[in-house]
Amino acid sequence: MQRYPLLDTIDTPSDLRKVPLEQLPALCDELRTCLLETVAQTGGHLASGLGVVELTVAIHYVFDTPNDSLVWDVGHQAYPHKMLTERRARMASMKKRHGLSGFPKRDESRYDDFGVGHSSTSISAALGMAIADQLNRRENAHIAVIGDGAMTAGMAFEALHHAASLSANILVILNDNDMSISPNVGGLSSYLSKILISDLYQDVRSRGKKVLQHLPPFDGLAKFAEDRVKEFAGFSNLFEDFGFDYSGPEDGHDVLALVETLQTLQKHQGPKLLHIKTVKGKGYAKAEAAPVDYHGVSTFNIEQGLVNGKAGAPTFTQVFSQWLCETAQRDKKLIGITPAMREGSGLVAFSEQFPERYFDVAIAEQHAVTLAAGMACKGSKPVVAIYSTFLQRAYDQLIHDVALQNLDVLFAVDRAGIVGEDGATHAGSFDLAYTRLIPNLVVMTPSDEAQMIQLLNTGYAHQGPALVRYPKGQGELGYIPTGNTHTVTIGKGHIVQTGKKLAILVFGTLLSRLKPIAADYQATLVDMRFVKPLDIDLIKQLSTNHDSFLIIEEGCLLGGIGEQVQQIIHQQAKHIHIHCLGISDEFTPHGKREEILAHYGLDSSSLRKTVDQLVTANNKPQS
Ligand SMILES: Cc1ncc(C[n+]2csc(CCOP(=O)(O)OP(=O)(O)O)c2C)c(N)n1
């Protein structure tokens, strides 16, 4: 028996449009089952995709994609979209090296109108497309699908604000499931809940609809009448007040109703917002019950659901988590801040133990950083836990609000360096380069768990801005040292082993891979620890008794630390061969972290080869 009789007839949205309307609910069931079975085998984002099955089908059914433009916000919910747009056969390669990306990507498919991964860009991008098409007299539709989590970001509001003043043809679909990765927080979230539960509003809507049915089919008059009905009932809606033509809230799992609504909206020009209510994880009871756990998953058995794996070595995130709780216990001034990444950044325990000092500010990286600056002005000790890639969003706030005023804020920067499966949008390739040029900021790269705690202590004790960056995954020690309150001298590297001829300078956790190699080749091995201030004295000293340097940083080479070391050596007028290893001048491909390390020559066997070549070159008699 064919498992997916309807889905099997669909390779492109044109095929989908041939399916009789009444069969769409059955098609949605097949798509949902297929999505669940696929992600159970590949891992990846699950709960968000399950929640937008009906919406995805309805959009591609009604609109003329890819001629009409469709922009998914964040893009973690776009797996069903990929399955309906020529990629179902390749879903098993999801997030694998050379396989499908976990996010929409322009060069992957003509149906991916905009590359995403970071949130809250969809309205701006769709609006840009709408304006360009309007100027070029093209009449297609432009749709942005944005979650209530992504809607919390300033950027989404900037775009709403701009769109409202234009006549550009844009439809924003607000997918409201009450969840970000964790439960959504803040004023917008409560506002949306109020719209949903407002009996008065629902009443006005249904009565308004009845009135409108009896009016002549003239858009302007119908809108005028609807506005008056709402006004009469005293209901004001934020999006309407902004100037959007608002419809909803609508059941986002009723595919037939969605099709009807989208067909109506398709006929209206100008900025429109459709508010739909969905359930994150819809159709898979375990995900509906625990959407946070099923937001992103590794492979699992559908019957069993996720099982707690064997407690393995702690991740650097867990080391940070423990450090934060221990330090908060000792110091009441500590405040923990996350921009919507409670789980990923390791703040769950802190949020439970110190709720009054825990702030999830929603997806608002810029606000998170300036909020911390304000707290520091009043003598609090804010710790901003943030992913390397998302700190990019708050670069000006880091420079202008924190560093320029030399404020006492500690940044715990997770997912620094090579991240792996999520690819270029989530790679922490740039933070070393973009932070090391900021005056006042102390930038640290721990090599293992114990040192990470010491550097966090050091940054926390330092009266000024400091940043500790650490990668995804586990460390060399395999345990979390407790009760370590030691600090280290700022700006001092640590010589792990003294050798001859070749000096290997390592910034970060790749140090553990270099230890056996340096020992075998009798090379000097240095754990640099500080990117800023850089241990220039140590570099100068090593340049007096070594012929070559190998510099290893898990970050982009352009603008990286290697460049500064070369400059120092150049100023010394020394003839030292300097070899830099790091991320070359490209956006990092996706794949397992180990595969990507190998791609850049940073895996153990490539590192050994490089050291071997450098040592062999050193030993060659000079001609
Ligand atoms: C700038 C930025 N910050 C944080 C994230 C991490 N992130 C990915 S999805 C997500 C939650 C999005 O919630 P919502 O838009 O409501 O979608 P849902 O998962 O609920 O469907 C977050 C915080 C991100 N992708 N981009």
PDBQT file of the ligand as one rigid body, heavy atoms in Angstrom, charges set to zero:
ROOT
HETATM    1  C1  LIG A 701      18.454  36.870  16.017  1.00  0.00    +0.000 C 
HETATM    2  C2  LIG A 701      18.090  35.500  16.543  1.00  0.00    +0.000 A 
HETATM    3  N1  LIG A 701      18.038  35.288  17.869  1.00  0.00    +0.000 NA
HETATM    4  C3  LIG A 701      17.726  34.067  18.348  1.00  0.00    +0.000 A 
HETATM    5  C4  LIG A 701      17.439  33.045  17.489  1.00  0.00    +0.000 A 
HETATM    6  C5  LIG A 701      17.160  31.650  18.016  1.00  0.00    +0.000 C 
HETATM    7  N2  LIG A 701      15.788  31.235  17.755  1.00  0.00    +0.000 N 
HETATM    8  C6  LIG A 701      15.472  30.405  16.740  1.00  0.00    +0.000 A 
HETATM    9  S1  LIG A 701      13.854  30.068  16.651  1.00  0.00    +0.000 SA
HETATM   10  C7  LIG A 701      13.537  31.006  17.994  1.00  0.00    +0.000 A 
HETATM   11  C8  LIG A 701      12.129  31.125  18.497  1.00  0.00    +0.000 C 
HETATM   12  C9  LIG A 701      11.228  31.632  17.447  1.00  0.00    +0.000 C 
HETATM   13  O1  LIG A 701       9.929  31.650  17.933  1.00  0.00    +0.000 OA
HETATM   14  P1  LIG A 701       8.732  31.862  16.940  1.00  0.00    +0.000 P 
HETATM   15  O2  LIG A 701       9.090  32.891  15.938  1.00  0.00    +0.000 OA
HETATM   16  O3  LIG A 701       7.512  32.116  17.732  1.00  0.00    +0.000 OA
HETATM   17  O4  LIG A 701       8.627  30.493  16.155  1.00  0.00    +0.000 OA
HETATM   18  P2  LIG A 701       8.138  29.070  16.725  1.00  0.00    +0.000 P 
HETATM   19  O5  LIG A 701       9.385  28.289  16.972  1.00  0.00    +0.000 OA
HETATM   20  O6  LIG A 701       7.325  29.287  17.944  1.00  0.00    +0.000 OA
HETATM   21  O7  LIG A 701       7.352  28.478  15.617  1.00  0.00    +0.000 OA
HETATM   22  C10 LIG A 701      14.701  31.579  18.514  1.00  0.00    +0.000 A 
HETATM   23  C11 LIG A 701      14.780  32.414  19.706  1.00  0.00    +0.000 C 
HETATM   24  C12 LIG A 701      17.512  33.305  16.113  1.00  0.00    +0.000 A 
HETATM   25  N3  LIG A 701      17.277  32.356  15.206  1.00  0.00    +0.000 N 
HETATM   26  N4  LIG A 701      17.827  34.535  15.672  1.00  0.00    +0.000 NA
ENDROOT
TORSDOF 0
